[in-house]
Amino acid sequence: MSEPAAQPEETAPVAGLRARHALLKRLADVVSLPASRINAFERSVTGDLLVEMLRLASPEDRRRVAARLAPLAELPNALARMLLRDEPQIAGLLIEQCASLSDADLVACARDAEVEHRFLMASRRGLSEVVSETLLSFGESQVIEAVLRNTTARLSQVAVEGVVSLSRTDRHLCAHLLKRPELRPSGAYVMFWWSGPEDRRTILQRFAVSREVMQEVSEDVFAMAAEEGWQDPVSRKALQFIERRQRNRAAIAKSPYGGLEEAVAAAGQMGLSREIATEIAYLSGVKPITGAKILGDPGGEPLAILCKATGLGRGELQLLWRSMRRPEALLDGSPDPVWERVQITYEMLAVDRAQTVLRYWNWSLSSALTPALLRAIRDGEEEGVDDYSAPERAAMLALAENFGR
């Protein structure tokens, strides 16, 4: 809202000021009358007159009126619109206290007012999905954090996905996102790539889910698909995600190393070359692009997940770590904290849960990569993101940094 027109009150008669203050109070009292005393039309007309007076009133007068009207169960629309766009200390009285404001009132205020108003609104009790999504759409870090901290706010999945995307650059949002009940594994798994050590641990503890139920209900479907020669790509891809076996038998049969352990041993002897890394990825049942993302991760936890999911032992994990020339100890001889985290990650995860994480990564980082999606990643495309599926959006986020280098 533009600043109300200045009024040279110091030159006005004192009696006139007293009359103005008294009339403002009386009109606010009329607007505040219960429905048994005043009908909706009378309240609306009174509100219109009050708006006209408030346009020329001082900030203190507007604040007094806002404080008087904030507890009302019914507020004239024109009056609400004006006060919600007033200075933050005035608008805040309604934003924080007025339960009668509709989602439409709040969305309009968020769009028309300033960041201070949106910050106040972010802490309002009981924010709906519509209002939260509007507040988050501006990409203002302090407002987003306030919404995420608001335990009474409800978030839509579209809003959550938007914040997951923003957390790639505003990484302090990760910890707040992980406390939200609306966050789903698809968002957590992709956020894992840029999360810090503690957040990564939280993601694995909370979202590394078992596929046991899916395996039970689809047990007989594997035989059906085999009888059909695995011709249906839709069911084949889904069953590959569900099945218990992680290693790729076809790749093992063709491999010059004879198996995954042998390939890891070769990496330990000769160092992890691109050829051996590609072979390890194929033998592990993931695509080379997934393997490259895992082996190139500076935190190291994805390597532990790969080893646990594929049944590699602690010795192979250490051999791979050394093949990448990653330190196990600091210069003073104390254990390297990164290597310690990798070992803890390996120990804390069950095989089935590690496979779930690994397969989702492979699904999103490889199976979802169509030519159109690759172009979108390279071009940094943001418009039309809703046209992509969840794994496709995950791939766009996880690989965006790689293509930008």
N, C-alpha and C positions, 0 to 999 in steps of 0.2 A: 504494500500500500504506500502511496505517496504521503509525505508528511502533511498532516492537516494544516490548513491555511493559518498563518500566524494572525493572532488577534491582539491588538494593542490594549491588553487588559489593564495595564497600569494607568491608562487615560480614561478608562470607563468609570462611571460612578460606582461607589462602593455598594450602594443599594442594588444596582443592576447586577453586580457580581453575586450578591446574596440571593437575589431572585433566581439567577441562573443555576447556582448550586442547589437551591431548594427544588427547582423544577426538574433538574436532572435526577435528583434523588426520588422525587415523587413519581416521575415517569418510569424509572427503574423499578419502583415499588409496584406500579400498576402492571408492568410486564411480568412481575414475579407473582402476581395473584394466582390462586388456584383456579382450575377450570370451572369450579362452581361459582366463581365470582365474575369471570370474564371469559367471553367466547374467543375462538381462534381469530376471527376477523378483527375484533377490538384489540387483541394482543398484537396482531400484525400492524395495524395502523399506528398504535402507540409505539411499536418498535421502529416504524419508519420515521416518526417524528423524533425519536431519540437518536436515530442515526444522523439526522440533519443537524441536531444540536452538537453531537459528539464530533462532527467534522471540524467544528470551530472551537472545541473545548481543549483545555490543556491536557498534557499527558497524565497529570495527577487525577484530573476529573475522569478521564477515560479509564484509568486504573481502578478508581473507586467503583465505577459502574461495572467493569468487568468482574471485580471481586464480588459485587452484589449478585450478578447474574450467573456466576459459575455453578452454583449448586442447583440451578433450575432443571426441572425435568423436561421443560419445553422452552425453546428459545427461538424468537423470530429469526427467520433465515437471513434477512438483510443485516440484522444486528450481529449475528454470528460471523457472517462473511467479513464485515468491517473489522471487528475486534480480532479475529484470527489473523488478519494481515497487518495488525498494528505492530508496534515495537515489541521485541521478544518478551520483555518483562510484563507487558500488558497481555499480549496474546497467550503467554504461558499460563496465565491464570485459568483460561478456558481450556487450553490444550491439556493441562495436567489434572484439572478438577471437574470439568463439565462432562457428565456422563451422557447428556442428551445429544452430543455431536454425532452425526451420522458418518458412515464411511465416506460418503460423497463430500461432506464438509471437510474431512481430514485430507482426503486426496487432493481436493482443490487447493487447500491451504499449502500442502506439500509442493504442489506444482507452481503456485503463484508467489509464495513467500521466500524467505532466505534460508540459508543453511542453519542459522540459529534456531529457526522455527522447527526445521526438520529434526534437529538434534533434541529439542524438547519433546517433540512428538514421539521420537524413538523410545523414550522411557515411559510413554503413556500405558496405562494398564489395559490389557485385553486387546491389543492391536490385532486386527483381522488380517487374513492373508492378502487381501487387496491393498490395504494401507501399507503393510510391511513391504510388499513388492514395489510399491511406488517409492517408498523411502529408499530402498536398496538400489533402485534403478539409477539414482544420481551418481553412484560410485564414490560417495564421500566417506572416507575411511572412518572418521569419528562417528558419523551417523550409523554406518553399518555395524561398527563395534557395539554401539549403544543398543541397537535392535537385537543383536545376537546375545547381549547380556540380559535382555528383557525376557525373563522366564515366562511371562504371561503372554508374550507375542506369539502369534501363529505364523508359520512360514510356508509358502507353497514350494513345490519341488522346483518350479521355474526360478524362484528367488534363491533357493539353496544352490542350484547349479550356477547361477550368476555369481554368487559369493565365492564358490569353489574356484571359478575362473579368476576372480579378482585376487584370490589368496596367492596366486602364482607370483604376483608382484608385491602385494601387501601381506607378507607371510605371518605377521602377528595375528592375522585373522584365523589362522589354522586352529589354534588352541580354542578359540571361542566357538568355531564351527563344530569342533569335536564334542562340545557339550550340548549341542542341539539335538533333540530327539528326532528331528526331521531328516537329518543326514543319513543317507543310505550308503551301502557298501560301494556302489558304483562311483559315488563322489569321493568317498574316503580312499579308495584304491588309487585313483588318479592323483589325489592330493598328496598321497604318500611320497611321490617323486620329489616334491619341493618342501616337504615338512622337515622340521628339526628332529633330533634323536628322540626326545620325549614324546613328541606328537606321533612319530612313527611307531613307537612302542604302544601308545594308546590305540592307534589304528589296528595294529595286529591283535591286540588283546580284545578289542570290541568287535571288529568286523571280519576277522579271519574265520569265517563260518564253515561248518561241516556241510558236506553234500550227501550225508547218509540217507536222509529222507528221499531225496531225488533218486538216489541209487536204488532204494527199495522199491519205489513205485514204477521204475522204468526197467527193472531187471529183465523182464521177458521181452522188452522192446528191442534189446540188443540182438536177440536171436531173429526177430522179425526183420530187422535192418540187414542182418547178414544174409538171410534168405533172398532178400531183394538185391543183393550185391552192393549194398551201400550206395545205391544210385541217387537217392534223394539228398541233395546237398543241405537242405534245411535240417532234417532230422540228424544227418551225419554230424554236422557241426555242433548241434546241441548235445548229442550223445558223447562226442569227444570231450565236451566240458564236464559231463557227469561221470564218465567212467573212472574206475579206480586206478587203472594203469596210466602212468605218466610217460614212461620212456617210449620212444618211437621204434617199434620192432622193425619196420621196413628200413629205417635209417641205419639200425644196427646191422642188418643183413648186408647193406651196401658199404658200410664204413670200413676204411682201411685199418682202423684201430681195433675193430672187433667188439667194442663196447664203450660205455661212457667212462668207466674207471680207467681204461687204457688210454683214452683220449686225454683225461686229466693227468695221467702219468706222463704222457708226452709233453703236455704243457709244462709240467714241473721240470722236465729235463731240458727243454729247448726254449722255454718262455712262451707266453700266450700270444702266438701270432694270430693274424686275422683268419687264416685258414683253420687253425685249430679251434678258435673261438666259434667259427661258423659250424664246425663239425660238432662241438659240444652242444650248441643250440639245437641242431637237428636231432642228435641223440637224446636230448632232454625233452623232446616233444614240443619245442617252441620254434618260432621262426627266427632267422638271423637278426632281424631288426629288434625283436624282443630280447634276444641274447645280448646284443650290443648295448641296449639300454641298461640291462642288468649289470653286465660286467663293467660298464663305464660309470656306474653310479659312485660318487665320491664317498657316500656314507657306508657302503658295503653291505647293508642289511639285505638288499635284494639277492646278493650272492648266497647268503645263508638260506634264504627262502628257496632258491633254485636247488641247492644241495639237499635240503630237507625234503622237498617235494619229489625229487628224483631218487631218493634212497641212498645218496652218497653219504659216506661216513665223515667223522670229524677229521680224519687224516686227509681225505680228498679236499675238504673245505680249506684246510691249512695249505695244501699243495697249490690249490688255485690261487689263494691269497698271495703266496710267495711267487707264483708264476707271473702275477701282475706287478711284482716288485713293490708290494704294499708292506709297510713296516709292522712288525709284531711287538717292538719295544721302542721306547724313546731313547734319546742319547744318554740319559742317565741310567739306563738299564731298567727303568720301571715299565710295566706293561703299557702298550699303546692303547688309549681309551677307545679308539675306533675299532681296533681288532677285538677288544673285549666286548664291545656292543655286538659285533658280528657273531661272536660265539654265544652270547646270551640269547640273541635272536634265534639262532639255530636250536638251542636247547628248549626254548619256551614254546615252540610251535609243534603241534602234532602234524604228521605227514599229510593227512587229509585236508587240514586247514591251510597248510602251506601250498598244497596243490590248488585250492580254490583261488588264492591270491595270484599264483603264477598263471593259472589258466585265464583268469580275467584279464591280466596284463596282456597275455598273448592274444586273447580275443580282441581286445581293444586296440592293441598296437599293430596287429597284423591283419586279422580277418576283416577288420573294418576299413582297411585302407584301400578305397577305390580310387581310380584316377582323379575323379572330381574332388574327393577329400584331400588327396595329396596336393592338388592345386590350391585348395582352400588353405591348407597349412602353410604352404610356401608363400602365398599372397597375404597371409595374416588376416584372412577373411573373418569378419565378425557378424555381418548381416546374414540373416537367414539361418542362424545356427539351430533354430528349432526344427529345421528340415532334416537334421541329422539325428541318428539314433543315439542312445546313451553310450555305447562303446565307441561310436564315431566321434562324439564330442570329447570322450576321454582321450582318444588318440590325438585329437587336435590340440588339447591342452598339454598332454605329456610330451608330444614331439615338437611343439611350437618352438621351444628354446633350441632344439637341435637344428632345425631348419634355419633358425636365425643366425647361426654361427657361420 
